[in-house]
Amino acid sequence: MSYKINYLIKLLCFAIFSLALPEKVFAQKEITLATIEYEPYIGKNLPHKGYVYEVVHKVFTRMGYKIKIGFYPLKRAKISSINGYFDGMVPAYYDDANIDDFVYSVPFPGDNIVLLKMKNSKVQLMQENGGDVNSILAQLKNYTIGLLRGTNGASFFLNNKILKTEVVSYDIQNIDKLVAKRVDFILIDKYTAADIMVKHRPHFIGKIEQVKPALSSNSFHLAISKKTNNYQEKINDFNEGLNSIIDDGTLDNILSKHGLLSASNKVDKKVELVIGTVKNKEMLIMQKLSTIYEKENPNIKLTWRVLDENTLRKRLMGDMAISDGQFDVVTIGGFETSLWPKKGWLTPLINLPHSYDKEDIIDAVRQSLLYKGELYALPFYGESSMTFYRKDLFEKANIKMPNNPTYEDIESYAKKIHDPSNGVYGICLRGKAGWGANMAFFNTLVNTYGGRWFNKDWKPTLNTPEWINALTLYKELVTNYGPPSTPENNFNENKELFSNGNCGIWIDATVAAGLLFDPKQSKVSTKTGLANSPTVMTKKGSHWLWVWSLGIPSSSNQKSEALKFLTWATSKEYIKLVAKNYGWVSVPPGTRMSTYLNPEYKKVAPFSIFVLSSIQSADSNDNTFLPSPYKGISYINIPEYPSLGDKVGNLIQRVIRGTLTIEEALREAQFIVESQMHKSGYYP
C-alpha cells in the first residue's frame, strides 16, 4: 500500500513539474546539420565559427534543441543530407531543382556577389557606376570571366553560351588569375574577396576594384532533408526562432559583431554617415554623446559599426582591398596613417577651423598623423604602454615595484603574488591572436630583447635568439602566472580582470589608467600603482605609441559632412562635454596638451604626467636596438604587416595553448614572412 502511495505521489509531482516547464525545455529535441567552410560567413577558424553558425545555433537553442553542426566539403554535405545522414545543411541557396530532396527555411542575409576587375585595366563597362545589372551583363560577352565551380551564380554564366568563362576550385585561384591578367573579371562574394586579400594576398590590396552595382545580394536558407524524421516540424521551429531573433534585434547584433551588417537605407532629407569604430570605452562614450551632435545637426544621421579590434581592422582593410566604399568615417591608427595616404585611400583634412587649434595636439601624436605636411586623421585618444600593478598585493608580499622594472623583476613579482585559489593571477598579458592584439605587446618584448622583424635588407629575423628568448619568457609568464583564458584575452578582457581585482600585474595601454583610477568602474582604484614598461637589454621599442584617430576614406561621398563630425569629436569642446557627462577622469587622453594642463584633470588623474611622459618618449622612428628599415613599434609600417602579424600572432597563440613548440612556431613564422616578402618583391 505504501509503495502505491509513494508511486502516486511521485507521479503527481512529475505531472506538476512537467506542467511547470515550457514544452520545448521539457521535451528537448536534437538536430544534426552539415555545413561548409565559407569565410567570412561560416568557418572553423572564425570567431564563434562565423555569423551563420552563430545564428543557427542561437535559433535552435532558443527553440529547445540540442544542436550539432559539423564541417564537411560541399558535395559530401549535400549528398549526405539528401540521404538523411544529416538532418540538413546550412547555408544553402534555394533551388527549385532540389525541392524533392529538401524543404527550405525562410531566408536570412547571405552573400553579396560582385564582379571584380583590375584598377589599371583598360577593360571598361558603360554605365558601370549607375547602370543596371542587365546592361552590365550584356557587355561581358567580349571578356573572359573567372568562376568558382559549384557556387551560386556560376551556373548562369556557364550556361550562357555567349560568355567566355574559366572555372577554378578555389576563390584565391581566381584572384591570382585576375592579377596575372589571365581573366578580365572574376565572379566572387565581395567579403570573401576582401578577406582573401587581407589574409593571403596583401600585396594585391589597392590593385583590384569591384564593378558597381553588385550583381546580386543573395539569401541563405537552412535546407532540411525530407528523409529526416519530422522535417516539417524542424523547419517550422527554425522559422519561428529565426523570426524571433529578427524581431528582438539579435540577428542584427550578430551581423554587426561580425562586421557584416549592411548600411541602412538613407533617411529622407538626411545625410547618413557610416562610422566604423572600435569597441573601446572611449568610442562607446562618443557613440552615446553623438546624439547631441545629431540634435545640433538635424540633417545628419549617424550609423555606427562598433566592432572588436580584429574585426574592425579586417573590415577596414577589406574595404580598401576592393574599393567597396562602405564607410564615411573610419577609426584608424599610426599604421594606417603612415601608409594609406600614399595609396590615395584617405582624404587630407585641410581647412580646419581656427578654433580647432591644431597646435594644441601633442607633437608626437600630431607627427604620427601627418603625410607630406598634411593631417590625414584627427586624434581621438593617444596611448603608450605601461605597467599597472596592485600596491596592496606588493605590500603584502613585501616587495616594491621600481619605476623602471626589468622583465626579470616582473617574473619574480608575478610568481610571488600569484594566488589563483583566491582569484588573483600574477600577471595578465594579451594572448588573443592578431596584429593589433597579442602582437602589439609581443613586438615590444622582442624589441627590448634587442630583436627586430627585418634586417636592413628586409631579410626576416624571426628565428633568432632574441625572438626565442622573448617567446620563452612570454610563455613562462602567461602559462605559469596568468589566467587560463589568456589565449582569448585582449585589452578589454584584461581590463575587466584587473579592474575586478583578478590581476596582480598588467602590462598594456596607458589609456586604461582612466578606468582603473575611476572608483565607479574599478574595484582597485585606490590600490593601483604605475611603472614604466619593463625592459631587458634596451629601452628602444619597449613601449609603443598608438593613436586611435578618425579619418575619411577617399571613397566616401559625404566628405564635408564627415569632416564636420571629425572636428567635433576630436575638439577641446568635446573633451569638456565628456568631462561634464562622465567626469574628467573619463576624458579621451593622450591627444591635447590643454587636457594635461587642466587643473581639474590633474586633480582626478594622478597618472596624467606619467602617461604624457610615456607618449612623448615613444619613438616610432628609432624603434629597435639594431638598425631596421621600417617605422613602428607595436607594428611594422608595410602593407603586408596585417597579414603577417595575424599569422605570426596565431603561431604565438598556439605556443601558449601548448599545441606548438617555440622552435616550431618561429621556424614556421620565418618561412611565412620570407615567402610573403619574396612575393611582394622586396628581394628576388
C-alpha positions in Angstrom: 0.0 0.0 0.0 2.7 2.4 1.0 4.5 1.6 -2.3 1.5 2.6 -4.3 1.0 5.8 -2.3 4.7 6.7 -2.9 4.3 5.9 -6.6 1.2 8.1 -6.9 2.9 10.9 -5.1 5.9 10.7 -7.4 3.6 10.6 -10.4 1.7 13.6 -9.3 4.9 15.6 -8.6 6.2 14.6 -12.0 3.0 15.8 -13.7 3.0 19.1 -11.8 6.7 19.5 -12.6 6.0 18.8 -16.3 3.3 21.3 -16.5 5.5 23.9 -14.9 8.2 23.5 -17.6 7.9 25.1 -21.1 7.3 22.3 -23.6 10.5 23.0 -25.6 12.6 22.8 -22.5 11.0 19.6 -21.2 10.9 17.7 -24.4 14.3 18.7 -25.8 14.8 17.7 -29.4 18.0 17.1 -31.3 19.2 18.2 -34.8 22.4 17.4 -36.7 23.5 19.7 -39.5 26.3 19.7 -42.1 28.0 22.9 -43.1 30.9 24.1 -45.2 33.8 26.4 -44.9 32.7 29.7 -46.4 34.5 32.6 -44.9 33.7 35.1 -43.6 30.1 33.7 -43.2 31.0 30.4 -41.6 34.3 28.6 -40.8 36.0 26.7 -38.1 38.7 29.3 -37.5 36.3 32.4 -37.4 35.2 34.0 -34.1 32.2 32.0 -32.9 32.7 29.9 -36.1 31.1 32.7 -38.1 27.9 34.6 -38.4 25.8 31.7 -39.9 27.0 29.2 -37.3 26.1 31.6 -34.5 22.7 32.4 -35.9 21.7 28.8 -36.5 23.0 27.7 -33.1 21.1 30.6 -31.4 17.8 29.8 -33.2 17.7 26.1 -32.4 18.9 26.6 -28.9 16.1 29.2 -28.3 13.7 26.6 -29.7 14.8 24.0 -27.3 17.0 21.9 -29.5 20.3 20.2 -28.8 22.3 21.0 -31.9 25.3 19.6 -33.6 27.0 21.2 -36.6 29.9 19.5 -38.5 32.1 20.9 -41.2 32.4 19.0 -44.5 33.2 19.5 -48.2 30.2 20.9 -50.1 29.5 17.8 -52.2 29.6 15.5 -49.1 27.5 17.8 -47.0 24.8 17.9 -49.7 24.7 14.2 -50.6 24.8 13.1 -47.0 22.0 15.5 -46.2 19.9 14.3 -49.1 20.3 10.7 -48.0 19.3 11.6 -44.5 22.6 11.0 -42.8 22.3 14.6 -41.5 19.0 16.4 -40.8 20.1 19.1 -43.2 22.7 21.6 -44.3 23.4 25.3 -43.9 24.0 27.7 -45.5 22.1 26.7 -48.6 20.6 28.6 -51.6 17.0 28.0 -52.6 17.0 25.8 -55.6 13.8 24.5 -57.4 15.8 21.6 -58.7 16.2 20.3 -55.1 12.7 20.6 -53.8 12.1 16.9 -53.9 15.0 16.4 -51.5 14.9 19.5 -49.3 12.4 21.8 -47.6 13.9 25.3 -47.2 13.6 27.8 -44.4 12.6 31.4 -44.7 15.6 33.4 -45.9 18.2 35.2 -43.8 21.1 37.5 -45.0 23.5 35.8 -47.4 26.4 36.7 -49.6 27.0 39.6 -52.0 28.1 38.6 -55.4 30.2 41.1 -57.4 32.4 41.3 -60.4 36.0 42.4 -59.7 38.5 43.8 -62.2 41.9 45.3 -62.1 42.0 49.0 -61.4 44.6 49.7 -64.1 42.8 47.5 -66.6 41.7 49.0 -70.0 38.5 47.0 -69.6 35.6 49.4 -69.2 31.9 48.7 -68.9 29.5 51.5 -69.8 27.3 52.9 -67.0 29.4 50.9 -64.6 28.6 53.1 -61.6 25.0 53.7 -62.4 23.7 51.2 -64.9 21.5 48.3 -64.2 22.8 44.7 -63.9 21.4 43.6 -67.2 23.2 46.3 -69.1 26.5 45.3 -67.5 26.0 41.6 -68.2 25.2 42.3 -71.9 28.7 43.8 -72.3 30.6 40.8 -70.8 30.5 38.8 -74.0 33.7 40.4 -75.1 35.6 39.4 -71.9 36.7 36.3 -70.0 35.1 35.7 -66.6 36.7 33.6 -63.8 34.2 31.5 -61.9 34.3 29.2 -58.9 33.0 25.8 -59.5 29.6 24.9 -57.9 28.8 28.3 -56.5 25.6 30.3 -56.7 25.6 32.3 -60.0 28.3 30.3 -61.6 25.8 28.1 -63.5 24.1 31.1 -65.1 27.4 32.2 -66.6 28.4 28.7 -67.6 25.1 28.0 -69.3 25.3 31.3 -71.2 26.9 30.2 -74.5 27.8 33.7 -75.4 30.1 34.3 -72.4 33.7 33.1 -72.2 34.4 31.5 -68.8 37.2 29.8 -66.9 36.4 27.7 -63.8 38.6 27.1 -60.7 38.2 25.2 -57.5 39.2 27.9 -55.1 38.5 31.7 -54.9 42.1 32.5 -54.3 42.9 31.0 -57.7 40.6 33.4 -59.4 42.1 36.4 -57.7 45.6 35.2 -58.8 44.4 34.8 -62.4 42.8 38.3 -62.4 46.1 39.9 -61.2 48.0 37.8 -63.7 45.6 39.1 -66.4 44.5 35.6 -67.4 40.9 36.7 -67.0 39.2 40.1 -67.3 36.7 39.7 -64.5 36.0 37.3 -61.6 32.7 36.5 -60.0 33.0 36.4 -56.2 31.4 37.3 -52.9 32.8 40.7 -52.0 33.6 39.9 -48.4 35.3 36.6 -49.4 37.5 38.5 -51.9 38.4 41.2 -49.3 39.3 38.7 -46.6 41.4 36.6 -49.0 43.5 39.7 -49.9 43.8 40.9 -46.4 44.9 37.5 -45.1 46.7 35.9 -48.0 47.4 38.4 -50.8 48.2 41.7 -49.0 50.4 42.9 -51.9 47.2 42.9 -54.1 45.4 45.4 -51.9 44.6 48.6 -53.9 45.0 46.9 -57.3 41.5 45.5 -57.6 38.1 47.1 -57.6 34.5 45.9 -57.9 32.2 46.7 -60.7 29.1 48.6 -59.4 26.3 47.9 -58.9 26.7 44.5 -57.3 25.2 41.6 -59.4 23.2 40.1 -56.5 22.6 40.1 -52.8 21.7 36.5 -52.1 19.8 35.0 -49.2 20.9 31.9 -47.2 18.5 29.2 -46.1 18.5 26.2 -43.9 17.8 23.1 -46.0 16.2 20.2 -44.1 16.2 16.8 -45.8 12.8 15.3 -46.5 14.3 11.9 -45.4 14.8 13.0 -41.8 12.0 12.5 -39.3 9.6 15.4 -38.6 11.4 17.5 -41.3 8.4 19.9 -41.5 8.4 20.4 -37.7 12.1 21.1 -37.7 11.8 23.7 -40.5 8.8 25.3 -38.8 10.7 25.6 -35.5 13.7 27.2 -37.2 11.5 29.7 -39.0 9.7 30.6 -35.7 13.1 31.0 -33.9 14.6 33.0 -36.8 11.7 35.4 -36.8 12.1 35.9 -33.1 15.8 36.8 -33.3 14.9 39.2 -36.2 12.2 40.9 -34.1 14.2 41.3 -31.0 17.3 42.6 -32.8 19.5 39.6 -32.1 20.2 38.9 -35.8 21.4 42.5 -36.4 23.6 42.3 -33.4 25.2 39.1 -34.6 25.7 40.5 -38.1 27.2 43.7 -36.6 29.6 41.8 -34.4 31.0 40.0 -37.4 31.2 43.2 -39.4 28.5 42.1 -41.9 25.6 44.4 -41.2 24.7 46.3 -44.3 24.2 50.1 -44.2 20.7 51.1 -43.5 18.6 52.9 -46.1 19.1 56.6 -46.5 16.8 58.7 -44.3 14.7 61.2 -46.2 16.3 64.6 -46.3 19.2 63.5 -44.1 22.8 62.7 -44.9 23.8 59.3 -43.4 27.4 59.0 -42.1 28.5 55.4 -41.6 31.1 55.3 -38.9 33.4 52.2 -38.4 34.9 52.2 -34.9 36.5 50.0 -32.2 34.6 48.7 -29.2 36.5 50.6 -26.6 35.1 52.6 -23.7 36.1 55.9 -25.2 34.4 55.1 -28.5 31.3 53.9 -26.8 31.1 57.2 -25.0 31.5 59.0 -28.3 28.6 57.0 -29.7 26.3 57.9 -26.8 27.2 61.6 -26.9 26.8 61.7 -30.7 23.0 62.1 -30.1 23.8 65.6 -29.0 25.6 66.1 -32.3 22.6 64.9 -34.3 20.3 67.2 -32.4 22.6 70.1 -33.2 22.8 68.9 -36.9 19.3 67.7 -37.8 20.3 67.0 -41.4 22.8 64.3 -40.2 22.0 60.6 -39.4 25.0 58.7 -37.8 25.1 55.0 -38.4 27.5 53.1 -36.1 29.5 50.0 -36.9 31.1 49.2 -33.5 33.5 46.2 -33.8 36.2 44.5 -31.8 39.8 45.5 -32.9 40.5 42.4 -35.1 37.2 42.6 -36.9 37.4 46.4 -37.4 40.9 46.2 -38.9 39.9 43.3 -41.2 36.8 45.1 -42.4 38.6 48.4 -43.0 41.4 46.8 -44.9 38.9 44.7 -46.8 37.0 47.9 -47.8 40.2 49.2 -49.3 41.1 45.9 -50.9 38.1 46.0 -53.3 37.2 49.8 -53.2 33.9 49.0 -51.6 33.2 52.4 -50.0 31.1 51.2 -47.0 32.4 53.8 -44.5 32.4 57.6 -44.3 34.4 57.8 -41.1 37.0 55.2 -40.0 38.8 54.7 -36.7 42.5 54.1 -37.6 45.9 54.4 -36.0 49.5 55.2 -36.9 49.9 52.1 -39.1 47.1 53.3 -41.4 48.1 56.9 -41.4 51.7 56.0 -42.4 50.6 54.0 -45.4 47.1 54.9 -46.6 47.7 58.5 -47.8 50.4 57.1 -50.1 47.8 54.8 -51.7 45.3 57.6 -52.0 42.9 55.9 -49.6 42.5 58.8 -47.2 41.2 62.3 -47.6 43.6 65.1 -46.5 42.0 67.1 -43.7 42.6 70.7 -44.8 40.8 74.0 -44.0 40.2 73.0 -40.3 38.6 75.9 -38.4 41.0 78.1 -36.4 39.1 77.2 -33.2 40.2 73.6 -33.7 43.7 74.6 -32.5 46.0 72.0 -34.2 48.9 73.3 -32.3 47.3 72.1 -29.1 47.8 68.5 -30.2 50.7 66.7 -28.5 53.6 66.9 -31.0 54.4 63.2 -31.1 50.7 62.5 -31.7 50.4 65.1 -34.5 53.5 63.9 -36.2 52.1 60.4 -36.4 49.1 61.6 -38.4 51.0 63.7 -40.9 51.8 62.9 -44.5 53.7 65.5 -46.6 52.9 68.1 -44.0 49.1 67.5 -44.1 46.9 65.8 -41.5 45.1 62.7 -42.7 43.4 61.9 -39.5 42.4 63.7 -36.3 43.4 62.1 -32.9 40.6 60.8 -30.7 42.8 59.3 -28.0 46.5 58.5 -27.8 48.4 55.9 -25.8 51.7 54.3 -25.0 52.1 51.2 -22.9 53.0 50.9 -19.2 52.9 48.6 -16.2 49.9 48.6 -13.8 50.2 46.7 -10.5 48.4 46.1 -7.3 50.1 48.1 -4.5 48.3 46.1 -1.8 49.5 42.8 -3.1 53.0 44.0 -3.4 52.9 45.3 0.2 51.5 42.0 1.4 54.4 40.1 -0.4 56.9 42.7 1.0 58.1 43.7 -2.5 58.5 47.1 -4.2 57.9 47.9 -7.8 60.6 50.2 -9.2 59.7 53.0 -11.7 61.7 51.2 -14.4 61.3 47.4 -13.8 63.1 44.7 -15.9 61.3 41.6 -17.1 63.4 39.6 -14.7 61.7 41.8 -11.9 58.3 41.2 -13.4 58.6 37.4 -13.5 59.9 37.4 -9.9 57.0 39.6 -8.7 54.3 37.7 -10.7 55.5 34.5 -9.0 55.3 36.0 -5.5 51.7 37.4 -5.8 50.2 34.6 -7.9 47.3 33.2 -5.9 44.8 31.6 -8.2 43.0 29.8 -5.4 41.9 33.3 -4.2 41.1 34.6 -7.7 44.3 36.5 -8.2 46.7 35.8 -11.1 50.3 37.1 -11.0 50.1 38.7 -14.5 47.7 39.4 -17.3 49.0 39.9 -20.8 47.4 39.9 -24.3 47.1 36.4 -25.7 44.4 36.7 -28.4 45.9 36.3 -31.9 46.1 39.4 -34.1 48.5 42.1 -35.3 46.7 44.6 -33.0 46.2 42.1 -30.2 48.9 39.8 -28.9 51.5 41.2 -31.4 51.1 44.7 -30.2 52.5 43.6 -26.8 54.8 40.9 -28.1 56.6 43.2 -30.5 57.7 45.4 -27.6 59.0 42.4 -25.9 61.1 41.4 -28.9 62.3 45.0 -29.3 63.6 45.2 -25.7 65.4 41.9 -26.1 67.2 43.6 -29.0 65.3 41.8 -31.7 63.6 43.1 -34.9 61.4 41.8 -37.7 63.8 42.6 -40.6 67.5 43.5 -41.0 68.4 46.5 -43.2 68.0 44.4 -46.4 64.4 43.4 -45.5 65.5 39.8 -44.6 63.3 38.4 -41.8 64.9 37.7 -38.5 62.2 35.9 -36.6 64.0 32.6 -36.0 66.8 34.3 -33.9 67.9 34.1 -30.3 66.2 37.4 -29.5 62.8 36.1 -30.7 63.4 32.7 -29.0 64.2 34.4 -25.7 61.2 36.7 -25.9 58.8 33.9 -26.7 60.3 31.7 -24.0 59.7 34.4 -21.3 56.2 35.2 -22.7 55.2 31.6 -22.5 56.6 31.2 -19.0 54.8 34.3 -17.7 51.3 33.5 -19.1 51.3 29.8 -18.5 52.8 29.9 -15.0 51.2 33.0 -13.6 48.5 34.1 -16.0 44.7 33.2 -16.2 43.7 30.1 -18.1 41.8 32.4 -20.5 45.0 34.1 -21.7 44.8 32.8 -25.3 41.5 34.6 -25.8 42.3 37.7 -23.8 42.9 41.1 -25.4 42.9 44.6 -24.0 39.2 44.6 -22.9 39.3 41.2 -21.3 42.4 42.0 -19.3 40.9 45.4 -18.3 38.0 43.7 -16.8 40.2 41.2 -14.9 42.4 43.9 -13.5 39.6 46.3 -12.6 37.8 43.5 -10.8 40.9 42.6 -8.7 41.9 39.4 -10.5 45.3 40.5 -11.8 48.4 41.5 -9.8 50.4 42.9 -12.8 49.1 44.1 -16.2 51.3 45.5 -19.0 49.2 47.3 -21.6 47.9 50.6 -22.9 48.1 53.8 -20.8 44.5 54.6 -21.8 43.4 52.0 -19.2 44.6 54.4 -16.4 41.4 56.5 -16.6 39.2 53.5 -15.9 41.4 51.8 -13.3 41.6 55.0 -11.2 37.8 55.6 -11.5 36.1 54.2 -8.4 32.8 53.9 -10.4 34.4 51.5 -12.8 37.2 49.9 -10.8 37.4 47.9 -7.6 41.1 48.6 -7.3 41.0 52.4 -7.9 42.9 53.1 -4.7 45.2 50.1 -5.0 46.6 50.6 -8.5 50.3 51.5 -8.9 52.1 52.6 -12.1 55.5 51.9 -13.6 57.1 52.2 -17.0 57.0 49.3 -19.4 59.6 46.7 -18.5 62.9 46.3 -20.3 65.6 43.7 -20.9 68.7 45.0 -22.7 67.4 48.2 -24.3 64.6 50.8 -23.8 64.2 51.2 -27.6 60.8 50.0 -28.7 59.9 48.8 -25.1 56.7 50.9 -25.1 54.5 51.7 -28.0 52.9 54.8 -29.5 49.4 54.3 -30.8 46.8 57.0 -31.6 43.2 56.0 -32.3 42.1 58.6 -34.8 39.3 59.4 -37.1 39.8 59.6 -40.8 37.7 59.9 -44.0 38.1 57.3 -46.7 38.6 58.7 -50.2 35.7 56.6 -51.3 33.2 58.5 -49.1 30.6 60.6 -50.9 30.0 62.7 -47.7 33.4 64.2 -47.1 32.4 67.7 -46.0 29.8 66.3 -43.5 32.3 63.7 -42.3 34.9 66.4 -41.7 32.5 68.4 -39.6 31.8 65.4 -37.4 35.6 64.7 -37.1 36.3 68.2 -35.9 33.5 68.0 -33.3 34.5 64.5 -31.9 38.2 65.5 -31.5 37.9 69.1 -30.3 38.6 70.7 -27.0 34.9 71.3 -26.7 34.2 67.6 -27.0 36.6 66.8 -24.2 34.7 69.3 -22.0 31.5 67.6 -23.0 32.8 64.2 -21.8 34.0 65.8 -18.6 30.6 67.3 -18.0 28.7 64.0 -18.5 31.2 61.4 -17.3 33.8 63.3 -15.2 37.3 64.5 -16.1 38.8 61.1 -15.3 37.0 59.7 -18.3 38.0 62.2 -21.0 39.9 60.9 -24.0 43.6 61.0 -23.0 46.9 61.5 -24.9 45.9 64.0 -27.6 45.8 67.6 -26.3 48.3 69.5 -24.1 45.4 71.6 -22.8 44.0 68.4 -21.2 47.2 67.8 -19.3 47.4 71.5 -18.2 43.8 71.5 -16.9 43.8 71.5 -13.1 40.5 69.7 -13.0 42.0 66.8 -14.9 45.2 66.7 -12.9 43.2 66.6 -9.7 41.4 63.3 -10.6 44.2 61.8 -12.8 47.3 61.4 -10.8 48.6 59.3 -13.6 48.4 62.1 -16.2 52.1 63.3 -16.2 53.3 59.6 -16.2 51.1 58.9 -19.2 52.2 62.0 -21.0 55.9 61.2 -20.5 55.4 57.7 -21.9 53.7 59.0 -25.0 56.3 61.7 -25.6 59.2 59.3 -25.1 58.0 56.6 -27.6 59.9 57.0 -30.9 58.5 55.1 -33.8 61.5 56.0 -36.0 64.2 54.9 -33.5 62.5 51.7 -32.6 65.0 48.8 -32.5 68.4 48.2 -30.9 70.0 47.3 -34.3 69.0 49.4 -37.4 65.8 48.4 -39.1 64.3 49.6 -42.4 60.8 50.2 -41.0 58.9 52.5 -38.7 56.6 51.5 -35.9 57.0 49.9 -32.5 53.9 47.7 -32.0 53.5 47.3 -35.8 55.6 47.4 -38.9 54.6 50.1 -41.4 54.4 47.9 -44.6 51.2 46.9 -46.4 51.9 43.2 -45.7 52.0 43.6 -41.9 48.3 43.0 -41.1 48.5 39.6 -42.8 51.9 38.7 -41.4 51.1 40.0 -37.9 47.9 37.9 -37.8 49.7 34.8 -39.0 52.6 35.1 -36.6 50.2 36.0 -33.8 48.3 32.8 -34.5 51.5 30.8 -34.2 52.4 32.5 -30.9 48.9 31.9 -29.6 49.4 28.2 -30.4 52.6 28.2 -28.3 50.8 29.4 -25.2 48.0 26.9 -25.9 50.6 24.2 -25.9 49.9 22.9 -29.4 53.2 24.1 -30.9 56.7 24.4 -29.6 58.6 27.6 -29.6 61.1 26.2 -32.2 58.3 25.0 -34.5 56.4 28.3 -34.2 59.4 30.6 -35.0 60.6 28.3 -37.8 57.2 28.5 -39.4 57.0 32.3 -38.8 60.3 32.8 -40.5 59.1 30.8 -43.5 55.8 32.6 -43.8 57.4 36.1 -43.7 60.2 35.1 -46.1 57.6 33.8 -48.6 55.5 36.9 -48.4 58.4 39.3 -48.8 59.5 37.4 -51.8 56.0 37.5 -53.4 55.8 41.3 -52.6 59.1 41.9 -54.4 61.2 43.1 -51.5 64.0 40.9 -52.9 64.4 38.3 -55.7 
